[in-house]
Amino acid sequence: MSAVASGSIDCDIHPVVPGLSALLPYLDDHWREAVVQRGIHDLSSLAYPDNAPITSRPDFRRKGGKAGTDLDQLRAQALDHFGSRRAICNCLYGVQLLFSEDMAAAFARAVNDWVAREWLDREPRLRASIVVPVQNVEMAVDEIDRCAADRRFVQVLLLVMGDVPLGRRQYWPIYAAAGRHGLPIGIHAGSGYRHPVTGVGWPSYYTEDYAAQAVAFQSQLTSLFCEGVFNKFPDLTVVLMESGVTWLPAHLWRLTKYWRGLRTEIPWADRPPAEIVRHNVRLTLQPVDAPPQADQLSRLMDHMGSDELLLFSTDYPHWQFDGDDVLPEGLGADLVRKITVDNPLRTYSRIAETLS
Amino acid sequence: MNVQVLVREDAGRVTPQRIAIADCDIHPSPKSLQKEVYPFLEKRWQHHLETYGVRPRHGYQSGPAYPKGQPDACRRDAYPPGGGKPGSDLGFMRLHHLDANNVQLGILNPLRTGQGLQNQDLAGALCRAINDWQVAEWTSREPRLKASIVVPYEDAAASVREIERRAIDRSFVQVLLLSRTAEPLGQRRYWPIYEAAERAGLPVAVHAFGYGGYPVTGGGWPSFYAEEMVGHAQCCQSVLTSMVLEGVFVRYPRLRVILVEAGFAWLPPLAWRLDKVWARMKDETGLERPPSDYIRDHVWLTTQPMEEPDTRRHLADTIEWIGWDRLLFATDYPHWDFDDPARALPLAISETQRHQLFLANAQAIYGLA
């Protein structure tokens, strides 16, 4: 592995809600009663089956509980082990799957408060993304405004697959709210399962579901570009999380070709996609989906066209690498420094302000 | 494309040339459905079409779900002087494309056929008629052109019958499917088609497009035609993922698949990701070899729309990772995003590589050397 620079910023870790009962203290009376009366026992998403290999590295698993539910373990295995000065918690609980907007809003609030009390209050190196009820944009904006007052929330969290593509105008108030508070939009692997996870129907295997996440990110980048999100919000940063990085150059080549051919359909798209990506889009490293040879990776880094795009992540406790091999072979020391420290600090101003 | 060509300083000295080529994606259209296709269609279905039209898995009586960027999505210079749609006049196609671009082998991929229609009987009847029409109007009159067996893929039994009916006619060189089907193409409802193609020794071409009823993205319907067009590359990644992980190539070890009009630069990163996810969860699919092995052994891709990185060397890297023997040149004539064979690959490459990509790979896979 390439050595991790000291003081790295881990931009994607996953504290896991151990069970719905953990959220009860953070729900109001109505929803607490609903949980009990209706027998709602869990909202864990199909995107990460509890016992699937991706969901947790074997040595990160816990006897008698889910991986990622214990702060001491997360401290030791993620923060201390990789020497991270800060780590961003992306809590993936099935809030975005709910069909009731009210229920989604209640659970988003509960998840955010649970993260603040159970994780951020107890470990000063942790930061978090704001979970929002994306089912209702007004409610999502309210939740952003509520949480953003706490500067330990450093980003807004969306899933890569929902009802409609994320560039659509209906979501723009979310981007405006993020912009008001100086928060990047973090788009993470995962689906509301409103549609098949592929454009050609429901696949048979979880393996396909996980592979499809990278494909969905390509579509979202297309949507954000074509709808003109970055023309409307030129300072918005979007971070693409947990779905590889090596697909980016080829996708930009294709997107650029069709932009050239069809830009009369989207006249506001006045700059090439690669230029917008360099300015507005970042990607977390793990799972890096690196080619088998280090030489191929270094050529790919050249294809990426910028050394400012990648942000260090362990994706703890998901099983993306073994041992200490969090950085793939073939990255030079300067690039490692950028990925682990400089790029994250430039992306997350709320983290940088505490580390000056 | 109908746009200016970028000047690229790093491309090396490239002289436009008219070497002999194979064009693995040409789209013929009937001048008139009534005059050219009805003669091969039973009266019952003629009546059906006149009365009820077709019912694809989108909402318009005629025309596509997303309005195209050009009339009929075609080059404006491809309309035959004698009238009719682009791609409907063999004489003009000879002059405008086959002769002009020195096409020695042209593969016909008819698109507006019965494929994907909800009425399965109509789909089957139209596919049969389109196959008869390809022979009557095209391959019997022009030896450089070869036909595709258009099959009503949502009905595997009817598709198998159609493959068996046509396979004895050497005018047909492949089985044609579209990428956006009712379910991912690796699933077992489609296996009889692969079995029949393998038995007939024919490659299966999966052409981008079609309407399976699902949004072109996993996150819903996008707004623009541009997004649908870009999205075909994503759909074809999902098609290939499905075919590999469902074990299609284990079950049919001599099956060859050609992905048509979805680009190709996405293939290496997809294969890397699939290998990684497969290695992590081998026990779920039971697949014994890494996905990239099956892809290397069974998959070819047509080149159009050729990816165009600003730094052309990046494209050479990508082709090297895929294999120079795996790409089949295609223009997509007469569509608007046509790749000109003299300009589409401005790379200083070896004569062997040029010959492979522009002609020999196609001759080899179609057995037409």
Interface residues (C-beta under 8 A of the other chain):
Chain A: A52 P53 I54 V160 M161 G162 D163 V164 P165 L166 G167 R168 S191 R194 H195 P196 V197 T198 G199 V200 G201 W202 P203 S204 Y205 Y206 T207 E208 Y210 A211 A212 A214 V215 A216 Q218 S219 Q220 T222 S223 C226 E227 G244 T246 W247 P249 A250 H251 W253 R254 L255 T256 K257 Y258 W259 R260 G261 L262 R263 T264 E265 I266 A274 P287 D289 A290 P291 P292 Q296 R299 D302 H303 W319
Chain B: M1 N2 V3 G69 S179 R180 T181 A182 E183 P184 L185 G186 Q187 G212 Y214 P215 V216 T217 G218 G219 G220 W221 P222 S223 F224 Y225 A226 E227 M229 V230 G231 A233 Q234 C235 Q237 S238 V239 T241 S242 L245 E246 G263 A265 W266 P268 P269 L270 W272 R273 L274 D275 K276 V277 W278 R280 M281 E284 T285 P305 M306 E307 E308 P309 D310 T311 H314 L315 D317 T318 W321 W336 D337
